[in-house]
């Protein structure tokens, strides 16, 4: 089963960033790393829930900072995972953050 970052807005624009299989992601981003990334950790923990959980505004900015931290500090991330996370960050370069919501599924 795969896991993706999903971003969407009220104008029905949606973008997916595939992170790989759940087990592969957790083998590269372990639980101790996620403890230092509270927003990412909460998104991962709620990704299997039936209730929709999303972040927006300030939490989205915090999540983006956590992704930058992950990219800068991780010993090993697959090229596919790095590419997806880089694409995610690049997607928001010229966008208004406050008009977007994010979930992980």
Secondary structure, DSSP 8 states (H G I E B T S, - for coil): -EEEEEEEETTS-EEEEEEEEHHHHHHHS-HHHHHT-HHHHHHHHTTT-SS---EETHHHHHHHHHHHHHHHH-S---HHHHHHHHHHHHHTTTS-GGGEEEEE-
